[in-house]
Amino acid sequence: MRKIVVSLVGSSLLIVGVILVPLPGPGFLVIFLALLLLSTEFEWTKRYVDQLRGHFKKIYQTARERSDKIANKAESNTSKQD
């Protein structure tokens, strides 16, 4: 019974997420949450979630490095002006 409920809710969320991708809204987040829910019962979605987590970590690290560079530039520009 649990597997059926997870399948129905996860599939519905996945469809809504795909519809939201071209529209303004959190389409990719809804898709990720749907896959996360489905991964509790299905092994094939667990593999996708693991891959997505790796991609998200790389994106986060890149964004973090860029923001640190911008902050360091701003600090050095401020100290040069003083």
N, C-alpha and C positions, 0 to 999 in steps of 0.2 A: 504494500500500500504506500509506504514512504517513497519508494522508487518511482511510483506513478505520479505522486504529488510533485516530487522534485522535477520529474520530467516535464510535467505540464507547466509548472511555474517557470522553470528555467527556459523552456522553449518559448514561452510567451515573452519573457524578458528579452530573450535573444532576438525575436522578431521585432519587438518594439525598439530595441537598440539599433538594429539594422535600418529601420525606418527613420530613426532620429539622426543617423549619420549625416545625410545631406541637409537636414533641417537644423535650425539653431537649437541647441540643446546638448545634453551630455551623452551623445550616442555611444561613443567608445567606452565611457564609464559604465553605461548600462550593459553593453556587450560583455565587458570584463566581469561585472557582477553576475551576469547570467552564467558565464562559463565557470566562475567560481562556485556558484550554487550547483551547477551540473557536475562539477568535479568531485563533489561529495559522494556521488553515486556511480560515476562513469570514469573509467580509466583514460579513455581517449581525450576527454576534456581536461583531465589533470595534466596531460602532456602539454596541451596548448597553454594552460595557465602557467605552467613552469616556464615555457618559452616567453610568454608575455611578461612575466616577472623579470626575467633577464633583460628584456628590452627596456622595460620601465626603469630598472636600476641603471642601465647605461645612459638613458635619457636624463635621469636625475643627476647622475655624476657629471655629465657634460654641462648641464644647466648650472650646477653648483660651482664647477670650475670657472665657467664664464662669469657668473655673478661675483666670485672672488676676485677675478681679474679686474672687473669693472670697479669693485670697491677699492682695490689696491690702487688703481689709476686715479680714482677720485681723491683718495687720501694723499697720494703723492702730488697731485695738482694743487690741493689745498695747502699742503706744507710748502710748496714752492712759492705760492702767492704770499705767504706770511713772511 
